[in-house]
Amino acid sequence: MSATSPVRVDIAVAARLFHGLSDPTRLSILLELLDGERRVTDLVAAVGSSQSNVSNHLACLRECGLVVDRPGERRQVFYSIAHPQLREVLTASERLLAEAGHEVRLCSNPLMDGACCG
């Protein structure tokens, strides 16, 4: 590779990242966090899921290094996006979906539904 060649990522790790982002609850949480830090109760209301479900997904995102938490008052915990690059990926995906979302929604290829590899 030359000095100007882009650094290639480990495809398996990249696939795990995008698999983690493919869960609707986790993606909803991350999109909500684009507007700034939130408490679990805020995310429960925004995502429309149970507190335990949101907490479990937050734990997954935290363990994978995608969100960070900080303690607040009265046992509250505030969550935020851990890396500005994740913020960029999420906002870029919103722009991409504005352009190509219709085609993605209509795509009937079974591989898009995870049918390929069991």
C-alpha positions in Angstrom: 0.0 0.0 0.0 1.3 3.5 -0.8 1.3 6.3 1.7 -1.9 7.7 0.0 -3.8 4.4 0.0 -6.7 4.3 2.4 -6.3 2.0 5.3 -8.4 -1.1 4.9 -10.5 -2.3 7.8 -11.1 -5.8 9.0 -14.2 -6.8 7.1 -15.4 -9.1 9.8 -15.2 -6.3 12.4 -16.9 -3.9 10.0 -19.7 -6.4 9.4 -20.2 -6.7 13.2 -20.5 -2.9 13.4 -23.1 -2.8 10.7 -24.9 -5.8 12.2 -25.1 -4.0 15.5 -26.5 -0.9 13.7 -29.1 -3.1 11.9 -31.2 -3.7 15.0 -34.2 -1.3 14.8 -34.1 -0.5 18.6 -30.4 0.2 18.7 -30.6 2.3 15.5 -33.5 4.3 17.0 -31.5 4.9 20.2 -28.5 6.1 18.2 -30.6 8.4 16.0 -32.2 9.8 19.2 -28.7 10.4 20.6 -27.8 12.5 17.6 -29.7 15.3 19.3 -27.5 15.0 22.4 -27.3 13.0 25.6 -30.4 11.3 26.9 -31.5 9.4 30.0 -32.9 5.9 29.7 -36.4 7.3 30.5 -36.1 9.8 27.6 -35.0 7.0 25.3 -37.8 4.7 26.4 -40.3 7.4 25.5 -38.7 8.2 22.2 -38.1 4.6 21.1 -41.4 3.3 22.4 -40.0 0.2 24.0 -39.8 -1.1 27.5 -37.2 0.2 30.0 -35.5 -3.2 30.3 -35.3 -3.6 26.5 -33.8 -0.1 26.0 -31.4 -0.7 28.9 -30.2 -4.0 27.4 -29.6 -2.4 24.0 -27.8 0.5 25.7 -25.6 -2.0 27.5 -24.8 -3.7 24.1 -23.9 -0.3 22.5 -21.8 0.7 25.6 -19.9 -2.6 25.6 -19.2 -2.3 21.9 -17.8 1.3 22.5 -20.5 3.0 20.5 -22.1 5.0 23.4 -20.7 6.3 26.7 -22.6 7.0 29.9 -22.1 9.5 32.7 -23.8 9.6 36.1 -26.3 12.3 36.8 -28.3 13.2 40.0 -30.5 10.7 41.8 -29.2 7.6 40.1 -29.9 8.9 36.6 -27.5 7.9 33.9 -27.0 10.0 30.7 -26.0 8.4 27.4 -24.3 9.9 24.4 -22.6 8.8 21.2 -19.0 7.9 21.9 -17.3 8.8 18.6 -17.9 11.7 16.2 -17.3 9.3 13.4 -20.4 7.3 14.4 -22.3 10.6 14.3 -21.0 11.1 10.8 -22.0 7.6 9.7 -25.5 8.1 11.0 -26.0 11.5 9.4 -24.6 10.1 6.1 -27.0 7.2 6.3 -29.9 9.7 6.7 -28.7 11.5 3.6 -28.3 8.3 1.7 -31.8 7.1 2.7 -33.2 10.5 1.5 -31.8 9.6 -1.9 -32.1 5.8 -2.1 -34.6 4.9 0.6 -37.4 4.2 -1.8 -35.3 1.6 -3.6 -34.1 0.0 -0.4 -37.7 -0.2 0.9 -38.8 -1.9 -2.3 -35.8 -4.3 -2.6 -37.1 -7.8 -2.8 -33.8 -9.6 -2.7 -33.9 -12.2 0.1 -30.4 -11.4 1.1 -31.6 -8.0 2.4 -33.7 -9.8 5.0 -30.8 -11.9 6.4 -31.9 -15.0 4.5 -28.5 -15.8 3.2 -26.4 -17.3 5.9 -28.7 -18.5 8.6 
